[in-house]
Each structure stands twice: as C-alpha cells, then as structure tokens.
C-alpha cells in the first residue's frame, strides 16, 4: 500500500502498529517517523516515534495507539 500511496500517513500508522505488535520497537519508530514527515500527518505520529524509542511496550503506549486508531 505504501509503495502505491506514499503520501497516506495512515498506512504508516498501520505499519507502525504491526511492528509494535511484533515488539520491533526500533522499526516501528522508523515507520512512524517516516509517516510523521508527510504533509498533514497528525502530531500523534511524532509522539509515537518518541514513545517507541522510550516506552514501546508500555500500557501508556498501547492506550495511545488504540485511541488514535479508533478515530
């Protein structure tokens, strides 16, 4: 999806989620960072970069991810 829609930040959000669920926090941070650089990407994407690098497996991070995905 990203290859055909590189300007869709939500695709990066979903890919970051997949890496997060697989406990690959460095890769999740990388994907969220790429997505955060897309025009009109929400601030949440930048916040997730920091969360993945510092608290990838925390409940607080999980809550933030699920809250954003529900929007």
Phi and psi restraints in degrees (value plus and minus 20) as a CYANA .aco file:
   2 UNK   PHI     -85.7   -45.7
   2 UNK   PSI     -57.3   -17.3
   3 UNK   PHI     -79.7   -39.7
   3 UNK   PSI     -56.7   -16.7
   4 UNK   PHI    -112.0   -72.0
   4 UNK   PSI     -35.1     4.9
   5 UNK   PHI    -157.7  -117.7
   5 UNK   PSI      42.4    82.4
   6 UNK   PHI     -85.6   -45.6
   6 UNK   PSI     -32.5     7.5
   7 UNK   PHI    -119.8   -79.8
   7 UNK   PSI     -11.0    29.0
   8 UNK   PHI    -116.3   -76.3
   8 UNK   PSI      78.2   118.2
   9 UNK   PHI     -82.3   -42.3
   9 UNK   PSI     -49.2    -9.2
  10 UNK   PHI     -82.0   -42.0
  10 UNK   PSI     -52.0   -12.0
  11 UNK   PHI     -84.3   -44.3
  11 UNK   PSI     -57.6   -17.6
  12 UNK   PHI     -88.1   -48.1
  12 UNK   PSI     -56.7   -16.7
  13 UNK   PHI     -80.9   -40.9
  13 UNK   PSI     -65.4   -25.4
  14 UNK   PHI     -88.7   -48.7
  14 UNK   PSI     -58.5   -18.5
  15 UNK   PHI     -87.5   -47.5
  15 UNK   PSI     -60.6   -20.6
  16 UNK   PHI     -79.2   -39.2
  16 UNK   PSI     -59.4   -19.4
  17 UNK   PHI     -81.4   -41.4
  17 UNK   PSI     -63.1   -23.1
  18 UNK   PHI     -81.3   -41.3
  18 UNK   PSI     -65.7   -25.7
  19 UNK   PHI     -84.0   -44.0
  19 UNK   PSI     -59.5   -19.5
  20 UNK   PHI     -81.4   -41.4
  20 UNK   PSI     -65.5   -25.5
  21 UNK   PHI     -81.9   -41.9
  21 UNK   PSI     -49.4    -9.4
  22 UNK   PHI    -108.3   -68.3
  22 UNK   PSI     -11.4    28.6
  23 UNK   PHI      38.8    78.8
  23 UNK   PSI       9.9    49.9
  24 UNK   PHI    -120.6   -80.6
  24 UNK   PSI      53.5    93.5
  25 UNK   PHI     -84.4   -44.4
  25 UNK   PSI     -58.4   -18.4
  26 UNK   PHI     -81.7   -41.7
  26 UNK   PSI     -61.6   -21.6
  27 UNK   PHI     -89.9   -49.9
  27 UNK   PSI     -57.7   -17.7
  28 UNK   PHI     -80.7   -40.7
  28 UNK   PSI     -64.0   -24.0
  29 UNK   PHI     -80.6   -40.6
  29 UNK   PSI     -61.6   -21.6
  30 UNK   PHI     -81.6   -41.6
  30 UNK   PSI     -64.5   -24.5
  31 UNK   PHI     -88.1   -48.1
  31 UNK   PSI     -64.4   -24.4
  32 UNK   PHI     -80.7   -40.7
  32 UNK   PSI     -57.5   -17.5
  33 UNK   PHI     -85.0   -45.0
  33 UNK   PSI     -63.7   -23.7
  34 UNK   PHI     -80.9   -40.9
  34 UNK   PSI     -64.1   -24.1
  35 UNK   PHI     -84.6   -44.6
  35 UNK   PSI     -53.2   -13.2
  36 UNK   PHI     -88.6   -48.6
  36 UNK   PSI     -38.3     1.7
  37 UNK   PHI    -106.6   -66.6
  37 UNK   PSI     -25.2    14.8
  38 UNK   PHI     -98.3   -58.3
  38 UNK   PSI     120.1   160.1
  39 UNK   PHI     -76.3   -36.3
  39 UNK   PSI     115.7   155.7
  40 UNK   PHI      50.9    90.9
  40 UNK   PSI      -8.9    31.1
  41 UNK   PHI     -89.1   -49.1
  41 UNK   PSI     120.7   160.7
  42 UNK   PHI     -91.2   -51.2
  42 UNK   PSI     138.0   178.0
  43 UNK   PHI     -78.2   -38.2
  43 UNK   PSI     -49.0    -9.0
  44 UNK   PHI     -69.2   -29.2
  44 UNK   PSI     -58.4   -18.4
  45 UNK   PHI     -82.0   -42.0
  45 UNK   PSI     -61.5   -21.5
  46 UNK   PHI     -88.3   -48.3
  46 UNK   PSI     -57.2   -17.2
  47 UNK   PHI     -83.6   -43.6
  47 UNK   PSI     -55.7   -15.7
  48 UNK   PHI     -88.3   -48.3
  48 UNK   PSI     -49.9    -9.9
  49 UNK   PHI     -79.4   -39.4
  49 UNK   PSI     -69.9   -29.9
  50 UNK   PHI     -84.3   -44.3
  50 UNK   PSI     -61.7   -21.7
  51 UNK   PHI     -80.9   -40.9
  51 UNK   PSI     -63.7   -23.7
  52 UNK   PHI     -84.5   -44.5
  52 UNK   PSI     -55.8   -15.8
  53 UNK   PHI     -97.3   -57.3
  53 UNK   PSI     -44.4    -4.4
  54 UNK   PHI    -134.5   -94.5
  54 UNK   PSI     -55.0   -15.0
  55 UNK   PHI    -160.1  -120.1
  55 UNK   PSI      22.0    62.0
  56 UNK   PHI     -69.9   -29.9
  56 UNK   PSI     -60.5   -20.5
  57 UNK   PHI    -117.4   -77.4
  57 UNK   PSI      -9.7    30.3
  58 UNK   PHI     -99.0   -59.0
  58 UNK   PSI     138.8   178.8
  59 UNK   PHI     -85.0   -45.0
  59 UNK   PSI     -55.5   -15.5
  60 UNK   PHI     -80.4   -40.4
  60 UNK   PSI     -62.9   -22.9
  61 UNK   PHI     -84.5   -44.5
  61 UNK   PSI     -64.4   -24.4
  62 UNK   PHI     -78.6   -38.6
  62 UNK   PSI     -65.5   -25.5
  63 UNK   PHI     -79.5   -39.5
  63 UNK   PSI     -65.6   -25.6
  64 UNK   PHI     -81.9   -41.9
  64 UNK   PSI     -62.5   -22.5
  65 UNK   PHI     -83.0   -43.0
  65 UNK   PSI     -70.1   -30.1
  66 UNK   PHI     -87.2   -47.2
  66 UNK   PSI     -53.2   -13.2
  67 UNK   PHI     -83.4   -43.4
  67 UNK   PSI     -62.8   -22.8
  68 UNK   PHI     -90.8   -50.8
  68 UNK   PSI     -56.0   -16.0
  69 UNK   PHI     -90.1   -50.1
  69 UNK   PSI     -46.0    -6.0
  70 UNK   PHI     -95.8   -55.8
  70 UNK   PSI     -34.4     5.6
